[in-house]
Every structure is written in C-alpha cells, then in structure tokens.
Amino acid sequence: MPHSFGYRARTRSMFSKNFREHGQVKLSTYMVHYKVGDVVDIVANAAEQRGMPHKFYHGRTGVVFNVTKSAVGVIINKRVGNRYIAKRVNIRVEHIKHSKSRLSFLQRVKDNENARIQAKKDGTSVSFKRLPAQPRESRPVSSEDNYPSTIQPIPYDTLI
C-alpha cells in the first residue's frame, strides 16, 4: 500500500511526548506573557491538538506579530526554491515558548557597554570584536615534580 500524505503524516516521534512527560499541559504554560516582537520557538505539544502548527514549523523560530486571547501570530521565514517567504501562522500558546537564541547576544551587549564605560573612565581603548579561540600562551612544561623518565617494558616471565 502507498503511504499517506496527510496533514500529520510521518509525525509519530515529532508530535509524541517524551518519556514520563505525558499528561495535561502545565498551567504555567498559560501564564507566560507574549508581546509583539518577541522571538519564540515553535514546539508542538501533543497533549493539545487545537491550534497545533503544521509539521514543517515544528522546531522553527519566529517573531510574534499578533497576540490574541489564547493564541499568537508568528512570522516564520520559509525557504521556497531560491527565496524566502514570510509565512504568518497562528498558533496556540501551548505550542510556543520564548526563544533563548538572543540571550547570549543581549548579555554581550550589556558586557560591551560596561567595558566601554570602564575604558572611557580609565582612558584606554578596548576592542569589542569577537575573536576565535587563540593559541595558548607558552609555558614551561617541566618542573621539579614533572621530570622526564624512561619507561621500559617488563621482561617476559613465565608464571609456572
């Protein structure tokens, strides 16, 4: 028999709950506030079938453009051929969560601002460019506790 091409085809593991995480949706899910412009991750929750996103959007990140009583509108850039189309999807709050992808960027902005203020106070210049991991500095390898030793194999011995 040919396989189906339904709306939820091939989502057996994608829309299933993890081990020992079955059951109703936690009430804290409904207490989260979403604002226009928030960056959110779309992860379908199998306990709530209403307002579930299409399988393509599962695991995607988008920006909130509309907030209603029980759902939010999210803009996701979808690659179609050689271009990106801004898709607008309405998803219930059970299937989204705030994205942590911008936390490191925002923390870096705060750290750079503090470093800039400190450098201005000290009269020095500081570079804010991110650099790849540099080679470690040179250091002596041997010391009093760590001196070279010669290692030789134990001679063959019969245990008879």
N, C-alpha and C positions, 0 to 999 in steps of 0.2 A: 504494500500500500504506500502511496506517496505521503510525505509528511505534510502537515498543515502549515498554513501561512497566516494563522490567526493573530489577533492583537497581542496575545500573551504567549505566542509560540516560542519555544526554547528559552523559557524563563524559570525552569524548575529550580535551579540553585540561586538565581538572581533575586527572585521575589520570595524566597523562603527565609524563615527566621533562623538565627544561629542556635546552637545547642544551649539549652537552658535559658533562652531568651524569648520563649513563646508566651502567648497571653495577650492581655489587653494593652493598649497604648498607655504609657505612663502619663499621669496628669500634668507633670512638669512640662511635657511637650506643648501643652496648650497655653502655658504661662509665659512663653517666650515672646518678646515683642519684636516685630519686624517693621522696618521703616524703608521708605523708598530710597534706593541707592545701596542697601545692604548687599553684601556678597554672600550668597548661600550655596550650599551643596545640595543636590537632589539625590536622595537615597530613599527608594520606595520602601514603605513599611507594610509588610504583608498582612498585618493584623487589621488594617483599614483599607478596604478595596475602593471606597469612594474617593474621587479626586486623585487617583493614582496616576503617575506620569507614564507615558509610553516607555517601553524598554530602552529606546535609544537614549533617553535623557537620564537614565539611571547612572549615577556616579558623575554627572556633569556639574559644572559650576556656572552660575549665572548671577545676574543683578536684578534685584526686586524693582519693578516699575509700578506695581499696584498692590494695595493691601485692602482686603475685604474682611468680613466678619470671620470666616472660617478658612480662607484661602489667601494665597498671594499670587500675583502675576510675576513671572520671571522671564527675563530675556536671556536666551542662550544663542551663541553663535554656532550654527550648524554648517559643516563643510558639505557643499553640494557641488560635485565636479571640481572646478578650479576656483571656486569663490566661496565666500562665507555669507550665509543668510541669517539675519537676526530673527530668531523664532521667538514668539511670545506665547508662553504656556501658563495656564492657570493650574496651580497645584495646591492641594490642601496642606495645612501646616504639619500634619503627621509625616509628610514625606520630604521635608526640608529641614535643614539645620544651618546655623551660621558657619561660614567657612573660616578656617584658620589659616588660609593661604596668605592673608595680608598681615597677620600678627608680626611676623619677623620683619616685614618692611616698615610697619609703624614703629616697632621698637628701634629699628636702625635710624629712623628719622629723629626720634627722641634722643638717642645717644649722640647722633651727629650734632644736634642743636646744643646739647650740653657741652660737647667737646669744643664747639665753635665759641661758645660764651667763655669757656675756660681759657682757650687760646687767645681770645681777644683781651682777657684780663691779664694774662701773662705776657702778652706782646709777642707771641710766637705764631707760626703758621702751621696748620695741620691739613693733611690730605684726607679727603673723605672717600677716595676711590677704594673699591673692593679689589683686593688682590688675591690671586690663587695662593695656595699653601706654598710658602717659600722653603728652600732647603734649610735644614737645621744648622745652627752655628757650630763651628769647630770646637772640639774639646778633647782633652787628653783621655785616652782610653784606659791606660794602665795606671795603677796607683799602688799603694802599699798592700792593700787587700787583694788586688787583682793583678797578679803577675803571671807571665806565660809559664805553662807547664807542659811537659812532654807526656803524651799518652801512648802506651804500647799495649798490644793485646796480651791477654793472659795466655801463657803457654798451654798447649794441649795436654790434658791429663786424663788418664783412664781411671774410671771410678770402680775398678774391680778390686 
